[in-house]
Amino acid sequence: MLATPSILVEWETEAACTRARVIAGLTELRRQLAELQPEFAAPAETIVCHDPDEAGRASLLAALAAAGGRDLWPGSLRLVSPPRRVGYYQKKNFASGFAGNPIIVFLDSDLNIEPGWLEALLKPFGDSRVSVLVGHTHLEARTRFERAVALFWLFGPRRPEPRLRTTPSLVANNCAFRRGLFARFPFPQLPTFRQACADLSWRLSASGFVLYQELGARASHPPPRGAFFLVRAFEAGRDQHYLDDRGGGASLGRCRGQFAKDLNQAARRISMRRNALQADALDAAAGRVLGCLYCSVKAAGYLAALARPVRAESRR
């Protein structure tokens, strides 16, 4: 038997990708739940958290209808919304309050999970030592733009082999917790864009919990496009300012040093990932240009925060 999951989906990141992608993601999730339902001791739950407005609920209902409808969804399906609009991590925290199964799984609405994803994410919980498990999220790499971003981005290339290993980092878009543990360690509320994920990793490690990663629990993430690419870079700079300020003082000198560090890291990633991504010279050149742009906009975000520190959580 597999541990019975409550799958929590935030309905926010779907806005950054195509409708076809979102429908494909829901369809595959539905298929995997139906396939594994006989392996669960109780019905699985799917809980989708959306903003408290008609537009958000309408888009969710339309996507669910296109993915096969709500009525025959495997297990139970519940749509929830907080009393006011909240950010990315707060949607996850809010949805967790409705979960009743022993394992809670966080899945972002812009991810496309691969066959076998859910089973790979649940099997390790048969070992009592596993309380936190991170899946393997990688960027799409089919087009030149996608390969260029994947060469330097946070998420590494797709790993073909299944493997359970320890990891220092939590990835909030593809992970699972024992429900009791997450009740003790929810995503912290910070005045940042995405720093809460790293902060929770540190808190768990400091409390003696080992984070595991299952490379077989694969899901693909779309690269940030258009204005969202710039937003992500700018907010990353503001997050870096927050970290430096909390750690002893943000400054122009630290901004300059971080910019140089980011450029070097992007160059190293491009060099290391070319073979795995089958990137040609044009892909690598595009990756260097986009990487430099990202680092520059990130530095601009840091400088903006120096002038006006972050005071409220930014939303994706």
N, C-alpha and C positions, 0 to 999 in steps of 0.2 A: 504493500500500500504506500501511496505517496501522502505527504502532509497536505492537508486541505488548505487551499489558498483563498485569501480575499485579495483580488486584484484591483488596485487603485489607479485610476487613470485621471490625470488632470486635463481638462478641456481648455487649454490655453495655447500650447505650443503648436497645435494644429493650424493656427492662423498663419504660421510661417511656412507652410508647405501646401501642396496641391490637394484638392479634394479627392482626386483619384488615389493619392498616396494614403490619405487618412482612411478611406473606405477599404483599401487593401489591407491596412494594418488591423482594422476591426474584424475584417473577414477572417484573417489568419488567426487572430486571437480566439474568435468563435470556434473555428475548426479545431484548434488545439484543446480547448476546454471540452468540446464534445468527445474528442478522442480519449481524453484522460479521465473523464467523469467516472467510469467504472473503477478507477484506481483510488478514488478519494473515499474516505470514511463518511463524509458528509457532503452536501452540495457545495460546489465552489460559489464564491460571490464575485461579482464584478460591480465596482462602485465608481461612477464617473462624476467628478466634481467640476461644475461649470459656474460661470459668473451668474449672479442673480438678475438676469435681464432676459427678455424674450428672444433677443437676437441670438444669444449664446445657446439657449435651450433649443431654439428652432434649428440651428445648424447641427447640433448634436443629434436631434431626432431624425433629421434628414439623412445624416451619415449612417445612423443605426439602421434606418429603413433600407438604405442602399446595400448595407452589409448583411441583410437577411431578416431584419425586423427584430423587435424586442420580445415578442410573445414566445418565441421558441428558443430564446437565448439559453445556452446550457447553464444549469444552476440558476442562481438569481441575478438579476440586473437591477441596480438602483441608481437613480440620478439624484444627486444632491447639490445644493448650492448654499454658500454661507449667506448671512443676512446682508452683507455688503461686499463690494468687490475687494478681493484680496490678491496677493501676489502668488507667484509660482509655488514657493515652498509652503505657504499657508494653505493653499489648496490641498496639498498632500497631507498636511497635518489635520485639516478639517475632515477630509475623507477617512482618515484612519480612525476617527471616532465612531464610525459606523461599521467598522470591521468586526466580525464575530469569529472568524476562523483563526487557527493557531499561527498561520504564516501570512504576513501581508507582503504583497508584491507591488512595487511601484513601477509603472510603465507610462512613459510619456506618449501623448497622442500623435506625435510626429515620427515615432519610430515604426519601422517595419521589422517585425520579428521573423526569424527564420524557423522552418520546421524543426521541432525538437526543443525549441527555446524554453517552454514552460517546464517540461520534464527535467531538462538539465538544470534549471534554476531551483527546482524543488527537491531533487534526489539528495543533494548533500545534507539536507536537514534531517536525514535519517541518522546522522552522526550528532550526538548531543553537544559536541564541541562547537558546532557551527551555529552561530546566532545571527550573523550578518553575512550576506552573500551578494556579490556584485556580478552582474552579467558582463558580457563582452560587447560593447558598443563601438562601432566603427563607422566612418563616413562612407557614403556612396562614392564610387570611384569609376564610373562608367564613361563620363564625358571628360574633356580636357579641363574644364573648370573644376569639376569635382575632384579630379586627380591633383590639380594644382593646390586646392585647399587642403586635401587630405595629406599632402606632403608635409605641411607644417603645422596642422591643427592639433588641438589637444588630444583628440581620439586617434589612436594609432591604426594601422592597416588591419584588415580582417585576418584573424588567425584561424587556419583551417582545422587545427587539432583540438579536440576537447581535452581540458586539463584543469584540475582543481589546484589552486595555489593561493598563497597569502598575498595580500596587497595592502599598501599603505593608504589607498585612496578610495573613497566612496563616490560612485557615479549615480546621481539621484534619478536618472531617467530609466534605469534598468537595474533594479536591485531588490532584495528581499530581506525581511527581518522576522524574527520571532515577535509576535505581537506584544508580548509583555515587555520585551526589551525596548521596542520603539515607544511604548507608552512612557517609559522612563527617559528615553533619549529622543524626543522629537526633533525635527529640524529647528534650529534656533532662529529666533527673530533678530536679524541683524540689519543695519542700515546699508545694505549692499545688494548687488545684483545676483551673484551666484556664489558668494563666499560661504554661505551657510553650509553647503555640502562639505567643503574642506574643514570647516570648523567642527562639524559633527564627527568627521573622521578622527580629528585630534581628540575630541572628548571621549569617544569610544575607546581609542587606543590608550589614553591616559587612565581609563577606568579598568583596563586589563582585558578588554575584548579584542579578539583577533578578527580582522576582516579577511574574508576569503573571496576569491574570484573564480568563477567557472567560465573558462573560455568557450565552452560548448553552448552557452546561453547567449547566442549571437543575435544582435539586432543592428540594423543600419540606420544611420542618422543622415538627414539631408544637410548639405553644406549651407551655411548662412548666405543668403543672396541679397543683392541690392542694398537698400538702406539698412537692412537688418545686419549685414556684415559690419557696417560702420558702427551701428549701435552696440553690437557685441564687443567690438574693440574699445569703444569709448567707455563703456561700463566696466570692462576689465581694468582699465586704467584707474577708474574711481575706486574699484575694489582694492587695487594695489595700494592706492593712497591710504585707504582705511587700514590695511594691514600694517603699513609703515608707521602710520600715526599711532596705532595701538601698540606697536612694538618699540616705540621710543622716539618717534618724530619723523613725519614726512618732510621732505625738503626738495629743493631744486636739484641738489646734488644726487639725492637718492633716485629721483626721476631720471636723471641722466644715466646713472649706473644701471638702472633697471632696463632702460631702452637698449643699451649696449648688450646686456645679458639676454634680452628677448631676441635681438637680431642674431646673436650667436646660437641661441637655442633653435631658432627657425632654420638656420643654415645647417646645423647638425641633423635635425630631423629630416630635412630634404635629402641630405646625403645618405642617411641610414635607411630611408623608406623607398628610395627609387626602385630598387629591385623588387621589393614586395608588392609595390603598386604597378609594376611594369610601366613606369613613367619614362617617356623619351625626353630628349633635350628640350623640346618646346614646353612639355609639361613642367620640367624643372625650372625653366626660365620664368614661366607664368607663376609657379610657386614662389620663386624669389621675389617677384614684383608684388604679389598679393601679400606675402609675408612681411615685406617691408612696409606696405601700406597699413597692414593690421598693427604692426608695432608702432608706427608713427601716430595712428589715431589713438592707440592705447596711451601713448605718452601725452597726447592732447587731453585725454580724459583725466589723467593724473594732474596735469597742470590746472585744469578747470576745477578739480577738487581742492587744490591748494588755495585757489582764490575763493572757493565756496564749498566747504566740506559737505560730504553726503550726510543727509539728515533723515531720509526716509527710504524704505526699500524701493528700489526701482523694479519695474515689472518688465517682463520679457515682451 
